[in-house]
Amino acid sequence: MNIVNERAPNSYDQWIDLGRRIIPCLKGTPEIKKWSDPNLEITKEEWKTKYQHSAIALRLDEDVDFDIDNPLVKRFIEKYIKSCGAISGRPTNPSSHYWWKGKLNYAKFALPKQFEEIYKKYPHGATLCEIRSGNGFYTIVPKSLHSKANEYVQWEKYEDIKHYPGDLDADLRKVALSTALSILYAPQGNRDEYCTAIAGVLNKHTEWTEQEINDFIFNIAEVSDDNEANERSKKGTTTKKSGKAFGMPKIAQIWNCDVKTVAEIFSWIGIKYETVQGAGVIGDIIEYSKDRYEVQVFNNNDGETKEIKVLVDGPTLMKANLFYDEVIRKAQVWLPRMKPADYEKIMKIKFDQRRKTELEDYIFEEDATEDTKFIKHFIKFLSRDKVYVNKQELADHQLCYYEKNSDQLHININRYEDYLEEKRINIKRVDLIKKFKDIFKAKKVNGKYKGKSCVSWVIQNPSNWVDIKAEGILLEAEDAEIITEVRQLTHET
């Protein structure tokens, strides 16, 4: 039964008397341009003479409107919302707007694109609900025609628009998360692990009490018609005591998605992607050359997450065991094992969504350990070949040339590639160039010396990572000149 008292505002003059800012709308669109201006003021006389035909929209300067699009949200309202003095809706979507006095940050809760097959059956698709508040938002009020349907909005309850007796933002986010976890509820056979994994995430990444987690999971199970809902009602307690490591990776397996997608949904209650449970998490794939891929791996260590990028070829990417071996070898990150079928399904999604980029335009941040190894190899190369202050050595013999005044090091990458082959260090040409660009920020220069082509890769400020003089690498002018003369004589002979 509707409980609407005589103080319920139903006209422009009543809203103005309440001190609210209202906006005239046609089909949901404001009729005035600067409707969000903080100083907006439309008098009763203006409403009477200009906007009698218009729908009334309340600008949410001092109010919060919880806008419900998915009907399942309403089943969780009664679980978490302590009280509400004003509720509105329309015949085809009753009790779809809950009102409170106050201010919150805007938030939209929508299922990720990966679940389109599931959410496309709902009238509003992916969107579950929104927290609307602030002068940049408005809502069509009762007694006005709805913007998208030929029906009038009406009050279903009106005592007053009141302040909420608790943490409104936290409670609304519980409603949103519960709805998503219910819509995506695990099938028979996976439900116990699913609920255990949810409890694991909440135990590890929130300050919720055991009882809060117990109630949260029971509510999801009950609303999802789990016939063993009562058995899930102690998951917060049992999971904390057992120390089971189930978390987002397990949920990702059940949902057939990646952990980042799971984390996106749990971010609604403040759990960031960087804090996801598990030794390592696979992120996005970038294709930077033919049959060459860069895969993001996130490693969580004592609450700190480090992003590492691992280079692999196609065959390695396709085989779970090969990929895991490559990640542990190159990045020293332990990835939770997935079943081969799950790995293939998830990685195919990532592969289909991969970003392609030209090597010349791409900046790569390699794992620090790999950087260090590469720099050490390069310094050994410089120590062996030496660095010269005479550009002729670069032009004639492909040796490294150092410009002191500008602190620039010119190298011929072919010569360094030969050095690596001698040392049996296998780095493909495309990867070698990439490392020079990313680690040393090197740039290719198609220069000339005495009219002759002199192509080199230029590294700015090499003194930032090696002391050329202290390492005994640099040959000063006199030494360089003597060597040049000897080479010229040898060549003439």
FIDO-285559 format. One line per field, with one value per residue (C-alpha): x, y, z; residue in one letter. Coordinates in steps of 0.1 Angstrom, whole numbers. Layout:
% FIDO-285559
xx: X/... .
yy: Y/... .
zz: Z/... .
rest: A/... .
% end
This chain:
% FIDO-285559
xx: 0/12/20/20/12/-2/32/44/55/37/40/66/55/57/92/103/87/109/139/148/161/139/145/118/123/108/113/140/160/163/147/174/211/228/206/237/247/250/232/203/170/137/108/73/62/85/72/37/42/69/70/35/38/71/80/96/131/147/183/201/220/211/196/206/185/192/180/172/172/175/145/168/183/150/154/185/172/153/185/207/188/178/151/139/113/106/102/89/84/61/36/61/90/76/98/127/138/148/155/175/187/225/253/273/296/280/284/271/270/270/281/312/309/321/287/266/250/237/225/210/177/172/153/182/210/242/231/220/216/231/238/228/237/251/241/252/223/185/156/120/97/62/32/55/56/85/111/112/77/42/34/36/60/43/50/48/59/64/70/99/132/154/190/200/208/241/267/244/272/285/250/240/273/265/232/249/276/250/230/259/271/235/230/264/257/276/259/253/286/305/284/303/336/320/307/340/359/336/342/380/380/359/380/412/404/377/372/338/331/327/290/287/303/281/249/261/268/236/216/231/226/190/180/197/175/204/187/217/216/217/249/265/255/288/312/327/336/347/368/386/394/404/426/415/432/401/396/392/411/386/357/373/375/338/328/351/367/399/406/406/369/362/381/361/329/345/358/323/330/365/386/411/425/460/450/436/443/466/504/501/474/474/465/462/480/497/509/540/553/546/543/555/533/537/516/509/515/506/524/510/536/525/499/521/514/540/532/556/555/567/576/564/558/525/532/542/511/488/501/494/525/548/534/537/573/581/565/584/617/614/594/598/561/541/507/478/473/442/427/439/403/399/432/424/390/403/434/414/392/424/439/408/408/446/459/482/509/539/572/584/556/557/574/580/589/606/610/639/658/657/668/698/709/706/725/753/756/758/785/806/802/814/843/854/850/857/841/858/857/863/832/853/855/817/816/844/844/809/825/809/813/808/801/814/798/763/767/755/765/763/762/758/732/745/778/761/738/770/784/753/754/791/780/751/725/695/675/655/662/628/632/667/655/627/650/673/642/627/657/680/654/676/666/677/696/702/733/763/800/822/794/791/760/765/735/735/713/718/716/711/730/746/764/731/737/775/806/824/857/857/849/880/857/865/895/906/916/953/946/918/940/968/944/929/964/974/942/947/983/972/945/970/995 .
yy: 0/35/57/93/122/155/172/152/178/173/207/233/257/231/221/258/263/234/254/229/238/223/221/222/192/178/140/140/169/202/232/256/254/263/240/229/264/266/300/287/304/299/318/306/332/319/283/296/315/295/259/247/221/208/178/188/175/179/189/169/197/185/151/115/95/58/49/12/-2/-40/-55/-79/-49/-44/-78/-66/-32/-47/-66/-35/-3/8/33/56/83/89/63/69/49/43/15/-5/0/6/15/24/56/59/94/108/142/147/144/114/109/97/60/38/0/-20/-55/-57/-63/-99/-108/-95/-128/-128/-92/-86/-101/-73/-41/-18/-42/-40/-13/-24/9/44/67/101/132/167/197/179/154/156/132/134/138/125/139/144/123/99/107/72/59/72/70/93/91/87/87/53/65/100/109/133/132/125/120/84/69/52/49/53/50/17/2/11/-4/-36/-37/-32/-59/-84/-80/-86/-116/-130/-125/-142/-169/-202/-232/-264/-281/-248/-230/-239/-228/-197/-186/-196/-174/-144/-148/-151/-118/-100/-114/-104/-70/-54/-47/-64/-85/-123/-118/-92/-116/-145/-124/-110/-145/-160/-132/-137/-175/-170/-145/-167/-197/-218/-247/-250/-213/-221/-241/-209/-188/-193/-188/-157/-176/-209/-193/-171/-200/-224/-199/-212/-193/-191/-156/-136/-162/-189/-166/-158/-195/-200/-169/-178/-144/-127/-116/-80/-83/-98/-70/-44/-56/-58/-23/-12/-17/-2/-33/-21/-43/-38/-56/-88/-121/-146/-148/-134/-121/-120/-86/-74/-86/-62/-72/-52/-71/-102/-132/-111/-103/-85/-98/-78/-97/-82/-95/-88/-89/-78/-55/-38/-47/-45/-46/-67/-71/-104/-109/-141/-156/-170/-207/-199/-178/-206/-233/-228/-247/-229/-195/-203/-214/-182/-160/-177/-175/-139/-123/-146/-145/-175/-177/-197/-227/-229/-259/-259/-254/-224/-210/-212/-196/-167/-161/-162/-134/-114/-122/-111/-78/-73/-39/-37/-11/-2/-8/27/42/19/25/-6/-9/-42/-59/-43/-75/-80/-43/-48/-79/-62/-31/-54/-72/-39/-25/-56/-50/-14/-26/-50/-28/5/39/64/102/101/96/80/48/46/54/30/2/4/11/32/69/93/130/145/179/166/134/112/77/64/27/4/-21/-47/-49/-54/-81/-99/-96/-112/-141/-147/-149/-172/-147/-151/-119/-114/-83/-68/-74/-60/-28/-26/-29/-1/21/12/9/35/56/53/68/58/85/82/105/110/113/130/124/87/72/67/51/48/45/74/71/104/109/75/89/84/46/41/61/56/70/52/19/23/22/56/61/97/117/107/70/71/90/65/36/54/60/23/12/36/23/-13/-6/11/-18 .
zz: 0/-9/21/7/30/20/20/-10/-37/-70/-87/-95/-68/-41/-51/-52/-17/-5/-17/-45/-80/-107/-144/-172/-195/-227/-232/-206/-221/-203/-221/-209/-218/-185/-164/-143/-134/-96/-97/-117/-106/-123/-106/-101/-126/-153/-147/-150/-182/-200/-187/-178/-206/-193/-172/-139/-132/-97/-99/-73/-55/-20/-27/-36/-60/-62/-97/-101/-136/-130/-111/-91/-73/-55/-38/-21/-10/19/30/34/33/68/59/32/35/-2/-30/-65/-97/-126/-135/-156/-132/-96/-67/-90/-73/-36/-23/5/16/13/-12/-26/-56/-87/-95/-122/-116/-148/-157/-179/-217/-212/-198/-226/-233/-197/-194/-228/-217/-192/-203/-194/-204/-185/-161/-127/-108/-103/-74/-87/-68/-75/-96/-128/-124/-124/-121/-134/-104/-97/-116/-147/-178/-179/-205/-222/-216/-220/-183/-153/-124/-91/-54/-38/-4/9/45/37/19/49/58/59/94/85/57/26/1/16/19/-17/-30/-11/-29/-63/-57/-43/-75/-98/-78/-79/-116/-122/-96/-101/-116/-96/-87/-83/-58/-27/-42/-56/-22/-5/-31/-24/13/7/-12/15/43/28/12/34/71/72/102/99/105/78/53/65/60/27/12/26/11/-23/-21/-10/-37/-63/-53/-41/-24/0/10/47/42/28/58/77/48/64/96/81/53/78/101/73/55/21/-7/-29/-42/-75/-96/-86/-94/-128/-135/-127/-148/-176/-176/-165/-129/-140/-149/-114/-98/-118/-101/-66/-71/-64/-27/-29/-37/-64/-91/-77/-45/-62/-45/-61/-68/-103/-126/-164/-179/-214/-246/-270/-305/-313/-343/-364/-340/-311/-281/-249/-220/-188/-156/-122/-92/-58/-29/6/-8/-34/-70/-97/-134/-154/-192/-207/-244/-260/-294/-307/-299/-263/-259/-270/-246/-209/-197/-221/-211/-173/-178/-197/-170/-142/-162/-173/-146/-115/-110/-100/-119/-104/-127/-148/-165/-202/-215/-191/-201/-238/-234/-213/-234/-266/-252/-244/-278/-296/-276/-280/-290/-320/-321/-342/-327/-335/-315/-285/-252/-231/-194/-189/-156/-137/-134/-172/-176/-154/-173/-206/-194/-181/-214/-232/-208/-214/-252/-248/-227/-253/-284/-266/-273/-295/-298/-335/-356/-384/-363/-364/-402/-412/-386/-370/-336/-309/-311/-281/-284/-252/-255/-260/-240/-268/-276/-312/-318/-348/-337/-363/-344/-311/-326/-337/-302/-287/-312/-302/-266/-275/-262/-284/-288/-320/-339/-333/-295/-295/-311/-286/-257/-270/-274/-240/-217/-233/-250/-282/-315/-350/-369/-407/-407/-429/-424/-451/-476/-467/-451/-414/-397/-359/-329/-305/-268/-249/-217/-213/-183/-164/-163/-170/-162/-195/-182/-149/-167/-189/-219/-235/-257/-256/-286/-288/-284/-309/-334/-331/-337/-367/-382/-377/-394/-423/-428/-426/-451/-475/-472 .
rest: M/N/I/V/N/E/R/A/P/N/S/Y/D/Q/W/I/D/L/G/R/R/I/I/P/C/L/K/G/T/P/E/I/K/K/W/S/D/P/N/L/E/I/T/K/E/E/W/K/T/K/Y/Q/H/S/A/I/A/L/R/L/D/E/D/V/D/F/D/I/D/N/P/L/V/K/R/F/I/E/K/Y/I/K/S/C/G/A/I/S/G/R/P/T/N/P/S/S/H/Y/W/W/K/G/K/L/N/Y/A/K/F/A/L/P/K/Q/F/E/E/I/Y/K/K/Y/P/H/G/A/T/L/C/E/I/R/S/G/N/G/F/Y/T/I/V/P/K/S/L/H/S/K/A/N/E/Y/V/Q/W/E/K/Y/E/D/I/K/H/Y/P/G/D/L/D/A/D/L/R/K/V/A/L/S/T/A/L/S/I/L/Y/A/P/Q/G/N/R/D/E/Y/C/T/A/I/A/G/V/L/N/K/H/T/E/W/T/E/Q/E/I/N/D/F/I/F/N/I/A/E/V/S/D/D/N/E/A/N/E/R/S/K/K/G/T/T/T/K/K/S/G/K/A/F/G/M/P/K/I/A/Q/I/W/N/C/D/V/K/T/V/A/E/I/F/S/W/I/G/I/K/Y/E/T/V/Q/G/A/G/V/I/G/D/I/I/E/Y/S/K/D/R/Y/E/V/Q/V/F/N/N/N/D/G/E/T/K/E/I/K/V/L/V/D/G/P/T/L/M/K/A/N/L/F/Y/D/E/V/I/R/K/A/Q/V/W/L/P/R/M/K/P/A/D/Y/E/K/I/M/K/I/K/F/D/Q/R/R/K/T/E/L/E/D/Y/I/F/E/E/D/A/T/E/D/T/K/F/I/K/H/F/I/K/F/L/S/R/D/K/V/Y/V/N/K/Q/E/L/A/D/H/Q/L/C/Y/Y/E/K/N/S/D/Q/L/H/I/N/I/N/R/Y/E/D/Y/L/E/E/K/R/I/N/I/K/R/V/D/L/I/K/K/F/K/D/I/F/K/A/K/K/V/N/G/K/Y/K/G/K/S/C/V/S/W/V/I/Q/N/P/S/N/W/V/D/I/K/A/E/G/I/L/L/E/A/E/D/A/E/I/I/T/E/V/R/Q/L/T/H/E/T .
% end
